[in-house]
Amino acid sequence: MSKLLQNNFLQWFRTTAWIEGVSYLMLGFTMILKYKYDMPLPNYIVGMAHGFLFMAYVILLAVVHFKYQWSWQKSFLAFVASLVPFGTFWADHKLFKPSN
């Protein structure tokens, strides 16, 4: 597989990770709207988007794991990062940069 196509997989993954991280933070904000101000609709919309983005993140993580031959430890850290607020931002900075 060409180097350009491999970099595109990694770029798609990094972009998805960033958007998934933002949606996770937005979900926290919409939880406040839902429970404090009785506005459930924003939480429903953001929750659905976040769920879709999380699934895309996990699928792309599997693709990148095999295409780049990432270690199981690195892939596990990338998965755990998606479960922690701000985790995907940390992972993008520490784990997802393409090696030169």
Secondary structure as UniProt FT lines:
FT   HELIX           3..36
FT   HELIX           40..67
FT   TURN            68..69
FT   HELIX           72..81
FT   TURN            82..83
FT   TURN            85..86
FT   HELIX           87..94
//
